[in-house]
Amino acid sequence: MESSATWYGPVSPQSRALRRVVVLNAEIAYEIRRILGLKGTDYAAMAMLIVHSMGPTELAHALHLTTASATAVVDRLVRAGHVVREPVEGDRRRMTVRAVTSSRERTREHVVPVIGMVEDELDALDEPGREAVLRFLRGTESRLEEYLEDLRGRADQASQDDPGAGGS
């Protein structure tokens, strides 16, 4: 396996290519945010709300924000016409936040081509090649999930040891 050295050691061309895909995905998301006129956190909220409606507290937890910060995000999205607040069926005291159809469609217009590009590349592979890609991605996903849990534990420990550490 061919690799090249970096400040953190040798890296395979496959690893470099995956890293570049991750970076390009972030850059594409940035440009979509610019087109939609959204801040980073607002875009992250929209990405979740496009999938399903949720209450402000649930959104706060999903975005790792305080409820007050999530409320500010929702307020901005409402003012921009991207989402609406609606009473929860059966409990009119609670509200849910739903992405409006026009914002779903505007986001979809920019995201679907990316999905299509990935599908086109997979279609160019034979079945064993697609299975190899899937094995690799699932294995990488599993290892990254384990590492994420480890990091969360370290962050929790750091915030217990030093309440100013770890951020929010």
HELIX and SHEET records of a PDB file:
HELIX    1   1 PRO A   13  LEU A   36  1                                  24    
HELIX    2   2 GLY A   40  VAL A   51  1                                  12    
HELIX    3   3 PRO A   56  LEU A   63  1                                   8    
HELIX    4   4 THR A   67  ARG A   79  1                                  13    
HELIX    5   5 THR A  101  ASP A  123  1                                  23    
HELIX    6   6 GLU A  127  ASP A  161  1                                  35    
SHEET    1   A 2 SER A   4  THR A   6  0                                        
SHEET    2   A 2 GLY A   9  VAL A  11 -1                                        
SHEET    1   B 2 VAL A  83  VAL A  88  0                                        
SHEET    2   B 2 ASP A  91  ALA A  99 -1                                        
END                                                                             
